[in-house]
Amino acid sequence: MSFWHTLSQPIIGLSPMDGVTDAAFRFIMAQHGKPDVQCTEFIDVEEIRRGTASAWRQLRFVESERPILAQIYGADPDGFYQVAHVLCALGFDGVDINMGCPSKSVSARGCGAALIKNPLLARAIIRAVQAGVRDWASGQAIDTIGLRSSVVEQIQRLTSTAVPPSRQHRSALPVSIKTRLGYDSVVIEEWVSTLLEEQPEVIAVHGRTLAQMYRGQADWDAIRRAAKLVHETPRWCWGMVMW
Ligand SMILES: Cc1cc2nc3c(=O)[nH]c(=O)nc-3n(C[C@H](O)[C@H](O)[C@H](O)COP(=O)(O)O)c2cc1C
């Protein structure tokens, strides 16, 4: 059973915000706000695969931030599979897939909220992350999945210095999704039904479409309809977080 099941309802999480919820911000939140769950800014799967300085910086966290999710975005299921291993090795509590970012630079690559228009790829990505965390839990070695040797070495360094021994046991991390109400119109019931086919642990919904970006009021009635659908669906998706 994952940490999600131990949280009391309603779950009050710190929303992931690129350029805001970095490690320093989350550390302060952990001291003074203590959200039920925290999340990294969204991190590019390709940057993690390349082992860029920015990716390592975004992947930093400390024990007081737990439970902490790593949020990742991309468009290549193979990359998600590899990066799922990286996040498990670094000791995160869960993996969150970003299917909600509306920015041009992200959606033009088919990532973030653009995945709402490409359900086949979205589902392949969820399956890749689920397979990655499962294979990690079954003992797959990090140096056998095609990652660059420099990335493997960095993970081994971080695991031995920054991940406490109590966090080095292998278990399948919960996989969650953060998404929006639709691409250019509200299709949340249809979209959530598609996501539920892949049995994510949690779905978080930003109450706007990609086309709305951050403008106007969030549509809480649409979020309510999505939550109702999730709760009426036989139990593989555990719940929804509002953030
Ligand atoms: C500056 C900024 C950066 C954001 N970055 C992310 C992000 O990296 N990942 C993500 O899932 N959502 C991101 N969001 C969306 C928020 O997590 C949240 O869903 C949204 O702000 C909710 O809006 P509301 O409070 O008006 O309902 C970002 C929002 C803002 C304002």
The ligand as an SDF file (V2000), in Angstrom:
LIG
                    3D

 31 33  0  0  0  0  0  0  0  0999 V2000
    4.0740   29.6460  -12.0680 C   0  0  0  0  0  0  0  0  0  0  0  0
    3.3560   28.3340  -12.1920 C   0  0  0  0  0  0  0  0  0  0  0  0
    4.0860   27.1990  -12.5120 C   0  0  0  0  0  0  0  0  0  0  0  0
    3.4300   25.9650  -12.6330 C   0  0  0  0  0  0  0  0  0  0  0  0
    4.1770   24.8420  -12.8690 N   0  0  0  0  0  0  0  0  0  0  0  0
    3.5710   23.6280  -12.8730 C   0  0  0  0  0  0  0  0  0  0  0  0
    4.3320   22.4380  -13.0120 C   0  0  0  0  0  0  0  0  0  0  0  0
    5.5660   22.4340  -13.1150 O   0  0  0  0  0  0  0  0  0  0  0  0
    3.6510   21.2530  -13.0090 N   0  0  0  0  0  0  0  0  0  0  0  0
    2.2840   21.2020  -12.8840 C   0  0  0  0  0  0  0  0  0  0  0  0
    1.7270   20.0980  -12.8920 O   0  0  0  0  0  0  0  0  0  0  0  0
    1.5520   22.3040  -12.7510 N   0  0  0  0  0  0  0  0  0  0  0  0
    2.1570   23.5130  -12.7280 C   0  0  0  0  0  0  0  0  0  0  0  0
    1.4020   24.6450  -12.5210 N   0  0  0  0  0  0  0  0  0  0  0  0
   -0.0460   24.5360  -12.2860 C   0  0  0  0  0  0  0  0  0  0  0  0
   -0.3380   24.4620  -10.7990 C   0  0  0  0  0  0  0  0  0  0  0  0
    0.2370   23.2860  -10.2400 O   0  0  0  0  0  0  0  0  0  0  0  0
   -1.8540   24.4310  -10.4940 C   0  0  0  0  0  0  0  0  0  0  0  0
   -2.4520   23.3030  -11.0790 O   0  0  0  0  0  0  0  0  0  0  0  0
   -2.5830   25.6590  -10.9790 C   0  0  0  0  0  0  0  0  0  0  0  0
   -1.8770   26.8380  -10.7000 O   0  0  0  0  0  0  0  0  0  0  0  0
   -3.9620   25.7000  -10.3130 C   0  0  0  0  0  0  0  0  0  0  0  0
   -4.5750   26.9160  -10.6110 O   0  0  0  0  0  0  0  0  0  0  0  0
   -5.8060   27.4890   -9.7120 P   0  0  0  0  0  0  0  0  0  0  0  0
   -5.2400   27.6820   -8.3420 O   0  0  0  0  0  0  0  0  0  0  0  0
   -6.1920   28.7580  -10.3790 O   0  0  0  0  0  0  0  0  0  0  0  0
   -6.8670   26.4240   -9.7510 O   0  0  0  0  0  0  0  0  0  0  0  0
    2.0310   25.8830  -12.4210 C   0  0  0  0  0  0  0  0  0  0  0  0
    1.3080   27.0450  -12.1150 C   0  0  0  0  0  0  0  0  0  0  0  0
    1.9510   28.2560  -12.0000 C   0  0  0  0  0  0  0  0  0  0  0  0
    1.1400   29.4720  -11.6570 C   0  0  0  0  0  0  0  0  0  0  0  0
  1  2  1  0
  2  3  1  0
  2 30  2  0
  3  4  2  0
  4  5  1  0
  4 28  1  0
  5  6  2  0
  6  7  1  0
  6 13  1  0
  7  8  2  0
  7  9  1  0
  9 10  1  0
 10 11  2  0
 10 12  1  0
 12 13  2  0
 13 14  1  0
 14 15  1  0
 14 28  1  0
 15 16  1  0
 16 17  1  0
 16 18  1  0
 18 19  1  0
 18 20  1  0
 20 21  1  0
 20 22  1  0
 22 23  1  0
 23 24  1  0
 24 25  2  0
 24 26  1  0
 24 27  1  0
 28 29  2  0
 29 30  1  0
 30 31  1  0
M  END
$$$$
